[in-house]
Amino acid sequence: MLAVAAVVAVIAYFALSGVGNALVYYLTPSELLARGDRAFDETVRLGGLVKPGSVSGPATDLRFVLTDETHEIPVHSTVAPTSSFRAGVGAVVEGRLGRNGVFEATQVLVKHDENYVAPSPGAVPSHIVGS
Amino acid sequence: MRTRILGFGALATVALAAMFGLFVVPADLNQGDAQRIMYVHVASAWIAYLSFIVTALAGIGWLVRRDLRFDAVALAGAEIGVIFTALAIWGGMMWARPVWGTFWQWEDPRLTTTALLLALYIGYLLLRRLSDDPRRRATRAAVVGLVAAVDIPIVHFSVIWWRGLHQAPTFGSPDRLLHPAAPMQFVAALLLMLLAVTLAWLYLMIRRYQLARLETLLEEAARLGRLRSARASVARTAPVDITAAVDAAAPQPSRSTSSAEEPAR
């Protein structure tokens, strides 16, 4: 019965901490900026859409802008993302927001959505179109 | 014989679905060939859900009917579910590295709750080894199996409830069942794979159930054997033949009770 109680406790912890928003995998640009002064120099994950037309530089010195359609934060990264990274895609970056307003990312993850596209005549993978 | 036919049928369907997913259907335009892992990944997760739900239902069956055959079904479900949960996690990791850029993220709700699911049911299988009394074991397992099943909907809806890296279901959410966000040929490949693994699951469940029943019989035979040899050794070492003494103590009018009183002196 003690084992059962422990299992219930673990599940309850997961459920409640998730509902209580302690289990937030990433912050949106609006949420990070709303933190005010606490937003700076703390390691966080930031998620949003890669703003079309904002991607520049080689993969190891990459600059782009993450947006949630309300606020946007420029990101700089020296680690190359996967080839599925492209303008318009969702991305989650880990790192810290500098005082200069640029987010220095130590990891760039590409958040794939649930939509699938079959190749058809004339169709081009969107990472070629996007960047 | 029918089970064997089912087994070969399942094998053939799995092979067909694999061929279809690998060579007939094109790969996703953006993800490339890594997307083909999705067919096996989603199918594994489906079998994991199905197995653990069966384990929970069989647990209720045992608690209500007190028939050990329910417990054999519960065991089969938990073991097969653990294997397929591990497969789903492994396939997901193989897909995540080329697409996301990482094998694993602990804070992602879908990934973490799935890891918890695996841990819960490994715990369930360990718990089953704690007791060699089949009835006590069945009761404990039924309770833990029911509690652990709470995690199944949490895993499934985690991608809808909470923000994470894992994408929402393409087919498996209520508003998407009739309007999947994928071309029909992808849907067809996935449905074929789902059918194939479900047939394979049915075959594995039947075989594991049969094995569990045999194990129960063996266990029973071993227990009886131990009982008999223990009786025999007691009879050999005790000053008085216990078996005879017990027989004698039973109310039998023709026999004297003096031999049964002897060890008391």
Contacts between the chains, C-beta under 8 A, distances in Angstrom:
chain1	res1	chain2	res2	distance
A	3	B	123	7.7
A	3	B	127	6.6
A	3	B	144	7.0
A	4	B	143	5.7
A	4	B	144	6.0
A	4	B	147	6.0
A	7	B	120	6.6
A	7	B	123	7.2
A	7	B	144	6.6
A	7	B	147	5.3
A	7	B	148	6.6
A	8	B	147	5.8
A	10	B	116	7.3
A	11	B	116	7.8
A	11	B	147	7.2
A	11	B	150	5.4
A	11	B	151	6.1
A	11	B	154	7.6
A	14	B	112	7.7
A	14	B	113	6.7
A	14	B	116	6.7
A	14	B	154	7.1
A	15	B	154	6.6
A	18	B	109	6.4
A	18	B	158	7.9
A	18	B	161	6.9
A	18	B	162	5.5
A	23	B	107	7.3
A	23	B	109	6.2
A	23	B	162	6.0
A	24	B	162	7.7
A	24	B	163	6.1
A	25	B	105	7.5
A	25	B	107	5.0
A	25	B	108	5.5
A	25	B	109	6.8
A	25	B	162	7.2
A	25	B	163	5.3
A	25	B	164	4.5
A	25	B	165	6.4
A	26	B	163	6.5
A	26	B	165	8.0
A	45	B	107	7.6
A	47	B	163	7.4
A	81	B	101	5.5
A	82	B	98	6.0
A	82	B	99	6.2
A	82	B	100	6.9
A	82	B	101	4.4
A	83	B	98	7.8
A	84	B	30	6.2
A	84	B	31	6.4
A	84	B	98	7.7
A	84	B	99	5.2
A	85	B	101	7.9
A	92	B	165	5.9
A	107	B	101	7.4
A	107	B	102	7.3
A	108	B	101	6.5
A	109	B	100	4.9
A	109	B	101	4.9
A	109	B	102	5.8
A	109	B	105	7.4
A	109	B	165	6.2
A	110	B	99	6.5
A	110	B	100	5.7
A	110	B	101	5.9
A	111	B	100	7.2
A	111	B	165	5.7
A	111	B	167	7.3
A	112	B	30	8.0
A	112	B	31	6.9
A	112	B	99	5.2
A	112	B	100	6.9
A	112	B	167	5.6
A	113	B	167	5.4
A	113	B	168	7.8
A	114	B	167	4.4
A	114	B	168	4.9
A	114	B	169	6.5
A	114	B	170	4.4
A	114	B	181	5.4
A	115	B	170	7.4
A	115	B	181	4.4
A	115	B	182	7.1
A	116	B	28	5.0
A	116	B	31	8.0
A	116	B	35	6.9
A	116	B	170	6.7
A	116	B	181	6.8
A	116	B	182	3.8
A	116	B	183	6.5
A	116	B	186	5.3
A	117	B	28	6.2
A	117	B	29	4.2
A	117	B	30	6.4
A	117	B	183	7.2
A	118	B	25	7.9
A	118	B	26	5.4
A	118	B	28	7.3
A	118	B	29	6.7
A	118	B	183	4.2
A	118	B	185	6.3
A	118	B	186	6.8
A	119	B	26	5.2
A	119	B	27	7.7
A	119	B	29	5.0
A	123	B	29	6.1
A	125	B	29	5.3
A	125	B	30	5.5
A	126	B	29	7.4
A	126	B	30	5.8
A	127	B	30	6.8
